[in-house]
Amino acid sequence: MLFASGLALPNAPALALAEYGESAGSAAALLGAVQFGVGAAVSPLVGLLGNDALAMGGVIVAALLLAVVVLVVVVRPWQLAEPIEAEAAAL
């Protein structure tokens, strides 16, 4: 349960909210809603797959693979500008 609320990884939400200074409250609410929404959507899959450790492990591995696909397709980390380069270009 610690992972669902973001308590186990406090740096991840902080990094996600770093770009939204003036609307940090709304961004935090959206982040929390997404975390609980994903937990609510994924938890029935464990029950459908057998409600044991193997089912839970399979769902975790599938979620990890989906997260990597989203990272590569949506975020494209190789195209992100380095913070130092972005500050130098702004000057």
Order of alpha helices (4+ residues) and beta strands (2+ residues): alpha-alpha-alpha-alpha-alpha
